Amino acid sequence: MNKNTQFITGLKALGAIMVIISHLKMQFSGYTDLSWKFINFSSYFIVLFVSISAYTVSMSIERRDGFHVLSYMKRRWTRLAPSYYIVLIIGLVVKTMINGWQFFPSNIQNILYDFVFLNLDPIRKEAQAAILGVEWMLPIMFWSYLLIPLFLFSVRRVYSLFVLLFMVSIFLHFNPDFFVTYRGFGGAGWSLQFYIVMYAYTIFIYYFQKIQPDWQTIQWTVKKKHIGLIIAGFGTFVCLLVLLYYLHGSSERVYAAALLLITAYLLWIKAGVMGYMRKFPKILSVLVDNSDLCVLGIILAKYMVNYYFIKNPHIIVCLWFVALLIAGFHRPLISRLLLENRIMRFLGTISFGMYLLHPLAIILAERTIPMQYPFLRVLLIFPVTILASYLFYRVFEKPLRIKT
C-alpha cells in the first residue's frame, strides 16, 4: 500500500477497535447515557469494512493490466478463507475445552455451513455466529468479492450487464422473500440487498473520484466515457433513492443530505479550493484542508447523541464512511495524525486477526477475572487480542499474502 493510501490501514484499525468496544457491553454496568450510546453505536462501524472492501478491491482490480475471474477469486479466497478456517478450529477447541461445547449433529451442521460461507439467515440461521460470535460477517465479505468486479467492470465496459445486474439487485431489495434476507447476528435489521446497495454506492463513488476537473481550464479529464458517466450517475442516483427511502424522519434526511454535499465537495471542488488557497498564508490553507474532516466528526458525534431516535443508522454511517474515505485521500493533517501513525498502521495490519480473535480473548478474560473487576478484564482483553493477532499475522496471514 503506497503512502497516499496508508490511511486505509488506519481505518481498518479504527473499525476493529470500535467493533471490540461494542462487544464489551456485558463487562460493565451502570452506564451513563452518553457511554451507553457510544458503546451501542460503535457496533455500526462494521459498515466501515464494507466500504473499505469495495474500495480496496476496486483499486486492486484497476492496478492490474488484465483481469481474470479465477485468479482474482483465488487471491481473495487465499486472503480470507485459510485464516478464517484456522480461527474457527481454534474457536471449536476453546468451546470444547472451556465451555463444554458438545458435538451434536446440529452443531456439526453449523460447522459445515460456516466453512462454506453459507452461515446465513434463513439458509442456516443458527449457524450465523455459532462458534466465534462474529463470523456472520464473513459470508457477506466472501460473496461480495464476486459482486465487486461485476459492478466495477459493468460501469466501465459492459453497460447492458450493469443495467441488468442493478435492476436484479433492486428487485431483490424490494422482494426480500425471493432471496436471502440476511439480518445479521442479533437481527440488526440489515438485508443482504442493503449490502449490495452499499457496495454499489461505494464503487460508484470510487469511479467518480477518478474523474477530476482540470481547474486551470475547467475541463474534465475524462474522455470517451460519457456513457459510463451516465450509467454511473444513474446507478448512484438509484442507490441514493433506495437508501433515502428507508430513512425515517426529516432529521435523518438532513444528515444524509449534508453528507452527500460533503462527498460532492470532496470529489470535485476541494482540489480547486486548495489550489486557490495557495495564495493565502499556510495556516489558512491547513485550516481549510482539515475543515471537512472536522465537519464529518461533528456530524457523527451529533448523530450518535441522537442514537435513541435513529431508525436506520447503517445507512447514515455508510454515507459517512464513504465520505471519510474520500477525505482521507486528500491526506489532511488530522487524517495523517490519527490514521497514519505507526500504532494505527500496526493495528490495521493485524485488524483481520483482531476481528476474529477478540471473542476468544473475551472468553479468556471472563474465565480468569471475576466480573466485579470489569476494568481488569478490559485491560486483559486488548493486549491478548493484539498479541494473538500479531502472532497470527506473522505465522499465517503474512506468509499467505506473500504467496499471492
C-alpha positions as CSV (number, residue, x, y, z in Angstrom):
1,M,0.0,0.0,0.0
2,N,1.5,3.3,-1.1
3,K,1.9,6.4,1.1
4,N,-1.3,8.0,-0.2
5,T,-3.4,5.1,0.9
6,Q,-1.8,4.4,4.3
7,F,-4.8,6.0,6.0
8,I,-6.9,3.0,4.8
9,T,-4.8,0.7,7.1
10,G,-5.6,3.2,9.9
11,L,-9.3,3.0,9.1
12,K,-9.2,-0.8,9.4
13,A,-7.6,-0.4,12.9
14,L,-10.4,2.1,13.8
15,G,-13.1,-0.4,12.7
16,A,-11.5,-3.3,14.6
17,I,-11.2,-1.2,17.8
18,M,-14.8,0.0,17.6
19,V,-16.1,-3.5,17.0
20,I,-14.2,-4.8,20.0
21,I,-15.6,-1.9,22.1
22,S,-19.1,-2.8,21.1
23,H,-18.6,-6.3,22.3
24,L,-17.6,-5.2,25.8
25,K,-21.1,-4.2,26.6
26,M,-21.6,-7.0,29.1
27,Q,-18.4,-6.3,31.0
28,F,-19.8,-3.2,32.7
29,S,-22.9,-2.0,34.4
30,G,-24.2,1.4,35.4
31,Y,-23.6,3.1,32.1
32,T,-24.1,6.8,31.7
33,D,-26.5,7.9,28.9
34,L,-23.6,9.0,26.7
35,S,-21.4,6.0,27.3
36,W,-24.4,3.7,26.6
37,K,-25.0,5.4,23.3
38,F,-21.3,5.3,22.4
39,I,-20.8,1.5,23.1
40,N,-24.0,0.7,21.2
41,F,-23.3,3.0,18.2
42,S,-19.8,1.6,17.9
43,S,-21.2,-1.7,16.5
44,Y,-22.2,0.1,13.3
45,F,-18.5,0.6,12.5
46,I,-18.8,-2.9,10.9
47,V,-20.1,-0.9,7.9
48,L,-16.6,0.6,7.6
49,F,-15.3,-2.8,6.4
50,V,-18.0,-2.9,3.7
51,S,-16.8,0.5,2.3
52,I,-13.1,-0.4,2.6
53,S,-13.6,-3.8,1.0
54,A,-15.4,-2.3,-2.1
55,Y,-12.8,0.5,-2.3
56,T,-9.6,-1.6,-1.9
57,V,-10.8,-4.4,-4.2
58,S,-11.7,-1.8,-6.9
59,M,-8.2,-0.3,-6.6
60,S,-6.6,-3.7,-6.8
61,I,-8.5,-4.6,-9.9
62,E,-7.7,-1.2,-11.5
63,R,-4.0,-1.6,-10.9
64,R,-3.7,-4.9,-12.7
65,D,-3.2,-4.9,-16.5
66,G,-5.5,-7.9,-17.1
67,F,-8.3,-9.3,-15.0
68,H,-9.1,-13.0,-14.7
69,V,-12.0,-14.1,-12.5
70,L,-10.4,-17.4,-11.4
71,S,-7.1,-15.9,-10.4
72,Y,-8.8,-13.0,-8.8
73,M,-11.1,-15.3,-6.7
74,K,-8.1,-17.4,-5.8
75,R,-6.3,-14.4,-4.4
76,R,-9.4,-13.3,-2.5
77,W,-10.1,-16.7,-1.1
78,T,-6.5,-17.2,0.0
79,R,-6.5,-13.8,1.8
80,L,-9.8,-14.6,3.6
81,A,-10.5,-18.3,4.0
82,P,-7.4,-20.0,5.4
83,S,-7.1,-17.6,8.3
84,Y,-10.8,-17.8,8.9
85,Y,-10.7,-21.6,9.0
86,I,-7.8,-21.6,11.4
87,V,-9.6,-19.4,13.9
88,L,-12.8,-21.4,13.5
89,I,-10.8,-24.5,14.5
90,I,-9.3,-22.6,17.5
91,G,-12.7,-21.5,18.5
92,L,-14.0,-25.0,18.4
93,V,-11.2,-26.2,20.6
94,V,-11.8,-23.4,23.1
95,K,-15.5,-24.0,23.2
96,T,-15.0,-27.7,23.7
97,M,-12.4,-27.4,26.4
98,I,-13.7,-24.3,28.3
99,N,-17.4,-24.1,27.7
100,G,-18.1,-27.9,27.4
101,W,-19.4,-27.5,23.9
102,Q,-20.9,-30.7,22.6
103,F,-20.6,-32.1,19.1
104,F,-24.3,-32.6,18.5
105,P,-25.4,-33.3,14.8
106,S,-26.9,-29.8,14.7
107,N,-23.5,-28.3,15.8
108,I,-21.7,-30.3,13.2
109,Q,-24.1,-28.9,10.6
110,N,-23.3,-25.4,11.8
111,I,-19.6,-26.0,11.4
112,L,-20.1,-27.2,7.8
113,Y,-22.2,-24.1,6.9
114,D,-19.5,-21.9,8.5
115,F,-16.8,-23.5,6.4
116,V,-18.6,-23.0,3.1
117,F,-19.7,-19.4,3.9
118,L,-23.4,-20.3,4.0
119,N,-24.0,-19.4,7.6
120,L,-26.8,-17.0,6.5
121,D,-30.3,-16.3,7.7
122,P,-32.5,-18.1,6.6
123,I,-30.2,-20.7,5.0
124,R,-28.9,-21.6,8.4
125,K,-29.9,-19.0,11.0
126,E,-28.4,-20.8,14.0
127,A,-25.0,-21.0,12.2
128,Q,-24.6,-17.3,11.8
129,A,-22.4,-16.9,14.9
130,A,-22.4,-20.4,16.4
131,I,-18.6,-20.7,17.0
132,L,-16.9,-17.3,17.3
133,G,-19.8,-14.9,17.6
134,V,-18.5,-12.7,14.8
135,E,-18.4,-14.9,11.8
136,W,-21.7,-13.7,10.5
137,M,-19.9,-11.0,8.5
138,L,-17.5,-13.4,6.7
139,P,-20.1,-14.7,4.1
140,I,-21.0,-11.1,3.2
141,M,-17.3,-10.3,2.6
142,F,-16.8,-13.5,0.7
143,W,-19.7,-13.4,-1.7
144,S,-19.2,-9.6,-2.2
145,Y,-15.9,-10.4,-3.8
146,L,-17.9,-11.8,-6.8
147,L,-20.1,-8.7,-6.9
148,I,-17.5,-6.0,-6.7
149,P,-15.7,-6.8,-10.1
150,L,-19.1,-7.2,-11.7
151,F,-20.2,-3.8,-10.6
152,L,-16.8,-2.2,-11.4
153,F,-16.4,-3.7,-14.9
154,S,-20.1,-3.1,-15.7
155,V,-19.7,0.6,-15.2
156,R,-16.5,0.6,-17.3
157,R,-17.3,-1.7,-20.1
158,V,-20.4,-4.0,-20.1
159,Y,-23.2,-1.4,-19.7
160,S,-26.0,-3.8,-20.5
161,L,-24.8,-6.3,-17.9
162,F,-24.6,-3.5,-15.3
163,V,-28.2,-2.4,-16.0
164,L,-29.4,-6.0,-15.7
165,L,-27.4,-6.7,-12.5
166,F,-28.5,-3.5,-10.9
167,M,-32.2,-4.0,-11.8
168,V,-32.0,-7.5,-10.3
169,S,-30.4,-6.2,-7.1
170,I,-33.1,-3.5,-6.7
171,F,-35.8,-6.1,-7.3
172,L,-34.3,-8.4,-4.6
173,H,-34.2,-5.4,-2.2
174,F,-38.0,-4.8,-2.5
175,N,-38.8,-8.5,-2.6
176,P,-36.7,-10.0,0.2
177,D,-38.7,-13.2,0.3
178,F,-37.4,-14.0,-3.2
179,F,-33.9,-14.2,-2.0
180,V,-31.9,-14.5,1.2
181,T,-33.0,-11.9,3.8
182,Y,-29.8,-11.5,5.9
183,R,-30.5,-9.8,9.1
184,G,-27.1,-10.3,10.7
185,F,-26.3,-11.6,14.1
186,G,-28.8,-10.3,16.7
187,G,-31.2,-9.1,14.0
188,A,-29.7,-5.8,13.1
189,G,-32.4,-5.2,10.5
190,W,-30.0,-5.2,7.6
191,S,-30.8,-7.3,4.5
192,L,-28.3,-8.8,2.0
193,Q,-29.8,-6.4,-0.5
194,F,-28.8,-3.5,1.7
195,Y,-25.2,-4.7,1.5
196,I,-25.5,-4.9,-2.3
197,V,-26.6,-1.3,-2.5
198,M,-23.8,-0.2,-0.1
199,Y,-21.2,-1.9,-2.2
200,A,-22.6,-0.4,-5.3
201,Y,-22.7,3.1,-3.9
202,T,-19.0,2.9,-2.8
203,I,-17.9,1.6,-6.2
204,F,-19.7,4.4,-8.0
205,I,-18.1,7.0,-5.8
206,Y,-14.7,5.3,-6.4
207,Y,-15.4,5.7,-10.1
208,F,-16.3,9.3,-9.8
209,Q,-13.3,10.1,-7.7
210,K,-11.1,9.2,-10.6
211,I,-12.7,11.8,-12.8
212,Q,-11.3,15.2,-11.6
213,P,-11.7,18.5,-13.4
214,D,-8.7,20.5,-14.5
215,W,-9.1,23.7,-12.5
216,Q,-6.9,25.6,-14.9
217,T,-9.2,25.1,-17.9
218,I,-12.3,23.9,-16.0
219,Q,-12.3,20.9,-18.3
220,W,-13.0,17.3,-17.2
221,T,-10.1,14.9,-17.7
222,V,-12.5,12.1,-18.8
223,K,-12.6,11.3,-22.5
224,K,-14.8,8.9,-24.3
225,K,-16.5,7.8,-21.1
226,H,-19.8,9.7,-21.5
227,I,-21.9,6.5,-21.4
228,G,-20.0,5.3,-18.3
229,L,-20.7,8.6,-16.6
230,I,-24.3,8.5,-17.4
231,I,-24.6,4.9,-16.2
232,A,-22.6,5.6,-13.0
233,G,-24.7,8.7,-12.4
234,F,-27.9,6.8,-12.9
235,G,-26.7,4.0,-10.6
236,T,-25.6,6.4,-7.9
237,F,-29.0,8.2,-8.1
238,V,-30.9,4.9,-7.7
239,C,-28.7,3.8,-4.8
240,L,-29.4,7.1,-3.0
241,L,-33.2,6.8,-3.7
242,V,-33.2,3.3,-2.1
243,L,-31.2,4.5,0.9
244,L,-33.2,7.6,1.4
245,Y,-36.5,5.7,1.0
246,Y,-35.6,3.8,4.2
247,L,-34.7,6.9,6.2
248,H,-37.4,7.8,8.7
249,G,-38.0,11.4,9.6
250,S,-36.7,14.7,8.2
251,S,-33.7,14.9,10.6
252,E,-32.1,11.8,9.2
253,R,-32.6,13.0,5.7
254,V,-30.9,16.3,6.7
255,Y,-27.9,14.2,7.9
256,A,-27.9,12.3,4.6
257,A,-28.1,15.5,2.5
258,A,-25.2,17.1,4.5
259,L,-23.0,14.0,3.9
260,L,-23.8,13.9,0.2
261,L,-22.9,17.6,-0.1
262,I,-19.6,17.0,1.7
263,T,-18.9,14.0,-0.6
264,A,-19.6,16.1,-3.7
265,Y,-17.3,18.8,-2.3
266,L,-14.5,16.3,-1.7
267,L,-14.9,14.7,-5.1
268,W,-14.9,17.8,-7.4
269,I,-14.4,21.0,-5.5
270,K,-11.8,20.6,-2.8
271,A,-8.9,20.3,-5.2
272,G,-9.8,23.6,-6.8
273,V,-10.3,25.3,-3.4
274,M,-6.9,24.1,-2.1
275,G,-5.3,25.3,-5.3
276,Y,-6.8,28.7,-4.7
277,M,-5.7,28.7,-1.0
278,R,-2.1,28.7,-2.1
279,K,-2.3,32.5,-2.4
280,F,-3.0,32.8,1.4
281,P,-0.9,32.0,4.5
282,K,-0.2,28.4,5.1
283,I,-2.2,28.3,8.4
284,L,-5.4,29.2,6.5
285,S,-4.7,26.5,3.9
286,V,-4.2,23.9,6.7
287,L,-7.5,25.0,8.3
288,V,-9.4,24.7,5.1
289,D,-7.8,21.4,4.3
290,N,-8.9,19.9,7.6
291,S,-12.3,21.6,7.8
292,D,-14.2,18.8,6.0
293,L,-12.9,16.2,8.5
294,C,-13.9,18.4,11.4
295,V,-17.4,18.7,9.9
296,L,-17.6,14.9,9.4
297,G,-16.6,14.4,13.0
298,I,-19.3,16.8,14.3
299,I,-21.9,15.1,12.2
300,L,-21.1,11.7,13.5
301,A,-20.9,12.9,17.1
302,K,-24.3,14.6,16.9
303,Y,-25.8,11.6,15.2
304,M,-24.5,9.3,17.9
305,V,-26.0,11.6,20.6
306,N,-29.4,11.2,18.8
307,Y,-29.0,7.4,19.0
308,Y,-32.4,6.7,20.5
309,F,-34.2,8.4,17.7
310,I,-32.3,6.7,14.9
311,K,-34.2,4.0,12.9
312,N,-31.6,3.1,10.2
313,P,-28.1,4.1,11.4
314,H,-26.3,1.8,8.9
315,I,-27.5,4.0,6.0
316,I,-26.1,7.2,7.5
317,V,-22.8,5.6,8.6
318,C,-22.4,4.1,5.1
319,L,-22.6,7.6,3.6
320,W,-20.3,8.9,6.4
321,F,-17.6,6.3,5.8
322,V,-17.6,6.8,2.1
323,A,-17.1,10.5,2.6
324,L,-14.3,9.7,5.1
325,L,-12.6,7.6,2.6
326,I,-12.6,10.4,0.0
327,A,-11.4,12.9,2.6
328,G,-8.5,10.6,3.5
329,F,-7.2,10.6,0.0
330,H,-6.5,14.4,0.3
331,R,-4.3,13.5,3.3
332,P,-5.2,16.4,5.6
333,L,-3.2,16.9,8.8
334,I,-5.8,15.4,11.1
335,S,-6.0,12.2,8.9
336,R,-2.3,11.8,8.9
337,L,-2.0,12.3,12.7
338,L,-4.9,10.0,13.6
339,L,-4.8,7.3,10.9
340,E,-1.3,7.2,9.5
341,N,0.7,7.0,12.7
342,R,2.7,3.8,13.5
343,I,0.3,2.4,16.1
344,M,-2.8,2.6,13.8
345,R,-0.8,1.2,10.8
346,F,0.3,-1.7,13.0
347,L,-3.2,-2.4,14.3
348,G,-4.7,-2.0,10.8
349,T,-2.2,-4.6,9.5
350,I,-3.4,-7.2,12.1
351,S,-7.1,-6.0,12.1
352,F,-8.5,-9.1,10.5
353,G,-7.0,-11.2,13.3
354,M,-8.3,-8.7,15.8
355,Y,-11.8,-9.1,14.5
356,L,-11.7,-12.9,14.5
357,L,-9.8,-13.5,17.8
358,H,-11.2,-10.9,20.2
359,P,-14.2,-13.1,21.2
360,L,-11.7,-15.7,22.4
361,A,-9.9,-13.1,24.4
362,I,-13.2,-12.0,26.0
363,I,-13.8,-15.7,26.9
364,L,-10.4,-15.9,28.5
365,A,-10.9,-12.7,30.5
366,E,-14.3,-13.8,31.7
367,R,-12.9,-17.1,32.8
368,T,-9.9,-15.7,34.7
369,I,-11.1,-12.4,36.2
370,P,-14.2,-12.1,38.4
371,M,-17.0,-9.9,37.0
372,Q,-16.6,-7.3,39.7
373,Y,-13.4,-6.2,38.1
374,P,-14.5,-5.1,34.6
375,F,-11.6,-2.8,34.0
376,L,-9.1,-5.6,34.7
377,R,-11.0,-7.7,32.1
378,V,-10.7,-4.9,29.5
379,L,-7.0,-4.4,30.3
380,L,-6.5,-8.1,29.6
381,I,-8.8,-8.3,26.5
382,F,-7.0,-5.7,24.4
383,P,-3.4,-6.8,25.0
384,V,-4.3,-10.5,24.5
385,T,-6.2,-9.7,21.3
386,I,-3.3,-7.6,19.9
387,L,-0.6,-10.1,20.8
388,A,-2.6,-13.1,19.5
389,S,-3.4,-11.2,16.3
390,Y,0.2,-10.2,15.7
391,L,1.4,-13.8,16.2
392,F,-1.4,-15.0,13.9
393,Y,-0.4,-12.4,11.3
394,R,3.2,-13.4,11.4
395,V,2.6,-17.2,11.3
396,F,-0.4,-17.4,8.9
397,E,-1.6,-14.2,7.3
398,K,1.7,-12.7,6.1
399,P,3.1,-15.9,4.5
400,L,-0.2,-16.4,2.6
401,R,-0.1,-12.8,1.4
402,I,3.5,-13.2,0.1
403,K,2.4,-16.3,-1.9
404,T,-0.5,-14.4,-3.5
